[in-house]
Amino acid sequence: MLGLGLAGLGYASVVERNWFRLRRFDVPVLARGQRPVRVLHLSDLHLTPRRTMLINWVRSLGALNPDLVVNTGDSIAHPEAVPSLLYALEPLLSRPGLFVYGSNDLYAPQPKNPARYLWRTSKNERRQHVPTLPWEELGAGMAAEGWLDMNNTTARIKVGDLDVAVAGIHDSHISRDRYDLVAGPAPADADLRLGVMHSPEPRNMTRFAADGYQLLLAGHTHGGQLCIPFYGALVTNCGIDRARVKGLNRHDSAWLHVSAGLGTSPYAPARFACFPEATLLTLVPRR
């Protein structure tokens, strides 16, 4: 029994944690006659400078030539990780892009008992009050290449042939989300209305959908990270239900995609029955 447990731990921490996958979904969200566009959704890299396999795999995604890249946060997990992240993203930074922050872009990970997630979330539990990671350098690096900082703000962006209206919020997991700053009906003249957040909290998703945003993108959950085959995630670490912990689903009138993400905390470096992933969303006309 001990041997089986050790084998499972070795698989989760060495094999599956580095077995990166690209998921693909078609999202019927465009008007008839519009050309499909491709959105690459990245999330939760939790990058440290020595994650060479992860860095090289993200670089390989440049060959997809997406029309838009959306990074939903928790990109770094080390004070010196920003140069490594920008190197990983380099083949994608020439494409239109958007980003929001997650809590782990501001606060360095700390040793803790990962089993606590079985009975409560980690919302607002951080002891640090001042950010300990270079989040400003992180944002400036992506913004310098033209990616839009969507933390508690709105924007318009050209994506392929589409005029896209975007609203984004900061991380609700550390109570930095300010939906009131982006609230109100989404522009009716936009070809697509996109909502971006780190943590998929239903209260924010409901407001996005009510304001007319058609596609919502989030991360944070790690897909459950340690899952049971044929059962799925045990927890989500936020307010969303287990059935929608990852993948493409609906929330009210909107489509919702939750990324299971590409990384893990350095203090919980394992995944089981939940492969690290990026997702290519092909937006197509509604039937």
C-alpha positions in Angstrom: 0.0 0.0 0.0 2.9 2.3 0.9 4.5 1.5 -2.4 1.3 2.3 -4.3 1.0 5.6 -2.6 4.6 6.5 -3.3 4.1 5.6 -7.0 1.1 7.8 -7.2 2.9 10.7 -5.6 5.8 10.3 -8.0 3.4 10.2 -11.0 1.5 13.2 -9.8 4.6 15.3 -9.1 7.0 14.2 -11.9 4.9 12.9 -14.8 1.4 14.5 -14.9 2.6 17.9 -13.6 4.7 18.2 -16.7 2.3 16.5 -19.2 1.0 19.7 -20.8 -2.0 19.6 -23.0 -3.8 21.9 -25.4 -7.5 21.7 -25.1 -9.8 22.9 -28.0 -13.4 24.1 -27.9 -15.6 25.7 -30.5 -17.7 28.5 -28.9 -20.9 29.5 -30.9 -20.9 33.2 -29.9 -20.5 35.2 -33.1 -23.2 36.6 -35.4 -24.0 34.8 -38.6 -21.5 35.7 -41.4 -18.6 36.5 -39.1 -15.3 34.8 -39.6 -14.2 32.5 -36.8 -11.4 33.8 -34.6 -9.1 31.9 -32.3 -8.5 32.9 -28.6 -5.7 31.3 -26.7 -6.5 31.1 -23.0 -3.6 30.8 -20.6 -3.8 30.8 -16.8 -2.1 29.9 -13.6 1.5 29.2 -14.7 2.8 29.9 -11.2 6.2 30.2 -12.9 9.5 29.8 -11.2 12.7 30.5 -13.2 13.7 26.8 -13.5 10.5 25.4 -14.9 12.2 24.9 -18.2 9.8 22.3 -19.6 6.8 24.6 -18.9 8.6 27.7 -20.4 9.5 25.8 -23.6 6.0 24.4 -23.9 4.4 27.8 -23.6 6.8 29.1 -26.2 5.7 26.4 -28.6 2.1 27.8 -28.5 3.3 30.7 -30.7 3.0 28.3 -33.7 -0.8 28.4 -33.2 -0.9 32.1 -34.3 -4.0 32.9 -32.2 -6.0 36.0 -33.0 -6.0 36.9 -29.3 -4.2 35.7 -26.1 -5.9 36.1 -22.7 -3.9 35.5 -19.6 -6.2 35.1 -16.5 -3.5 35.5 -13.9 -1.3 33.7 -11.3 1.5 33.9 -13.8 4.5 33.9 -11.4 5.5 32.3 -8.1 9.0 33.7 -7.6 10.5 37.2 -7.2 12.8 36.6 -10.2 10.3 34.9 -12.5 9.3 37.9 -14.6 12.1 37.6 -17.2 11.4 33.9 -17.5 7.7 34.5 -18.0 8.3 37.2 -20.7 10.7 34.8 -22.4 8.0 32.0 -22.3 5.4 34.5 -23.8 7.8 36.0 -26.3 6.3 34.2 -29.4 2.8 35.3 -28.3 3.5 38.9 -27.3 3.2 40.1 -30.9 -0.4 39.0 -31.0 -3.2 41.1 -29.4 -3.4 40.2 -25.7 -5.2 40.9 -22.4 -4.3 40.1 -18.8 -5.6 40.3 -15.3 -3.8 39.5 -12.1 -4.3 36.7 -9.6 -3.3 36.7 -6.0 -0.1 34.9 -6.6 1.1 37.6 -8.9 1.2 39.9 -5.9 2.0 37.6 -3.0 4.7 34.9 -2.9 3.6 31.4 -2.1 4.1 30.2 1.5 4.4 26.7 2.9 1.0 25.4 4.1 -1.0 22.2 4.5 -2.6 21.6 1.1 -5.3 19.4 2.7 -6.9 22.5 4.2 -8.6 23.0 0.8 -10.8 20.0 1.6 -12.8 22.0 4.1 -12.3 25.7 3.3 -11.0 28.0 0.6 -7.9 30.1 0.8 -9.8 33.4 0.2 -8.3 36.3 2.1 -6.1 34.1 4.3 -2.8 35.7 3.4 -0.8 37.1 6.2 1.1 39.5 3.9 -0.4 43.0 3.6 2.2 44.4 1.2 2.8 42.6 -2.1 6.0 40.6 -2.1 6.2 39.8 -5.8 7.0 42.2 -8.7 3.5 42.5 -10.0 4.2 46.0 -11.4 7.2 44.7 -13.4 5.1 41.8 -14.6 2.3 44.0 -15.9 4.7 46.5 -17.4 6.4 43.8 -19.3 3.2 42.6 -20.9 1.9 46.1 -21.5 5.1 47.2 -23.2 4.4 44.6 -25.9 0.8 45.9 -26.4 -1.2 43.6 -24.1 -4.0 45.4 -22.3 -4.1 45.5 -18.5 -7.8 44.7 -17.8 -7.8 44.9 -14.0 -11.0 46.7 -13.0 -11.4 48.4 -16.4 -12.9 48.2 -19.8 -11.5 48.5 -23.3 -12.1 48.0 -27.0 -9.8 45.8 -29.1 -9.6 44.7 -32.7 -9.4 40.9 -33.0 -9.3 39.6 -36.5 -12.3 41.2 -38.2 -14.0 41.7 -34.8 -14.5 44.8 -32.7 -14.4 43.4 -29.2 -15.6 45.1 -26.0 -13.8 43.8 -23.0 -14.4 44.2 -19.2 -12.0 42.8 -16.7 -11.7 42.7 -12.9 -8.9 42.1 -10.4 -8.8 39.0 -8.3 -11.9 38.5 -6.1 -10.0 35.9 -4.1 -8.1 38.7 -2.3 -11.0 41.2 -2.5 -9.4 43.4 -5.2 -12.3 43.0 -7.6 -14.2 46.2 -8.2 -17.1 45.3 -10.5 -18.8 48.6 -10.0 -15.9 50.2 -12.0 -16.9 48.2 -15.1 -20.6 47.9 -14.4 -23.3 48.8 -16.9 -24.6 47.5 -20.2 -21.8 46.2 -22.5 -21.5 48.1 -25.8 -24.3 46.9 -28.1 -22.4 47.8 -31.2 -19.4 45.5 -30.4 -19.1 42.3 -32.4 -18.2 40.4 -29.3 -18.4 41.2 -25.6 -15.8 39.5 -23.4 -15.5 39.4 -19.6 -12.2 38.5 -18.0 -11.4 37.6 -14.4 -9.0 35.4 -12.4 -11.4 33.6 -9.9 -14.8 32.4 -11.3 -16.9 33.8 -8.5 -20.6 33.4 -9.4 -21.6 36.8 -8.1 -19.3 38.5 -10.6 -20.1 36.1 -13.4 -23.8 36.8 -12.9 -23.2 40.6 -13.2 -21.1 40.1 -16.4 -23.8 38.0 -18.0 -26.6 40.5 -16.9 -24.5 43.3 -18.5 -24.5 41.5 -21.8 -21.0 39.9 -21.9 -21.2 36.8 -24.1 -18.0 35.0 -23.2 -16.4 34.9 -19.7 -12.8 33.6 -19.1 -11.4 32.7 -15.7 -8.7 30.4 -14.1 -7.7 30.0 -10.5 -9.3 26.5 -9.8 -6.5 24.4 -11.2 -9.3 22.2 -12.3 -9.3 20.8 -8.8 -5.6 19.9 -9.2 -6.0 16.5 -7.3 -9.0 14.8 -8.8 -10.6 11.3 -8.5 -10.9 9.5 -11.8 -14.6 9.2 -13.0 -15.6 11.6 -10.2 -13.7 14.8 -10.8 -12.6 17.6 -8.5 -13.0 17.4 -4.8 -12.9 21.2 -4.3 -12.8 24.4 -6.4 -11.2 26.8 -3.9 -13.9 29.4 -4.8 -17.6 29.8 -5.1 -18.1 27.9 -8.4 -19.6 24.4 -8.3 -17.4 21.3 -8.9 -19.2 20.5 -12.2 -17.8 23.7 -13.8 -14.3 23.6 -12.2 -12.8 23.6 -15.7 -13.8 23.5 -19.3 -16.5 25.2 -21.3 -20.0 25.7 -19.7 -22.8 28.2 -19.5 -23.5 30.8 -16.9 -26.9 32.4 -17.3 -26.9 33.8 -20.8 -23.1 33.7 -21.2 -20.6 31.1 -22.2 -18.0 30.4 -19.5 -14.5 28.9 -19.9 -12.5 28.0 -16.8 -9.0 27.0 -17.4 -7.4 24.3 -15.3 -4.1 26.2 -15.7 -0.6 25.1 -16.4 1.2 25.2 -13.0 1.0 24.6 -9.3 2.2 26.2 -6.2 5.9 25.4 -5.6 4.7 24.0 -2.2 2.1 21.6 -3.8 3.9 20.5 -7.0 1.5 17.7 -8.0 -1.5 17.1 -10.2 -3.6 14.0 -10.4 -6.3 13.2 -13.0 -6.1 16.9 -13.9 -3.5 17.6 -16.6 -2.0 21.1 -16.9 -3.5 22.8 -19.9 -3.9 25.8 -22.1 -7.0 26.2 -24.3 -7.6 27.3 -27.9 -11.1 28.6 -28.2 -12.4 29.0 -31.7 -15.2 31.5 -31.7 -17.7 30.6 -34.4 -21.2 31.9 -35.5 -24.2 31.0 -33.5 -26.3 28.2 -35.1 
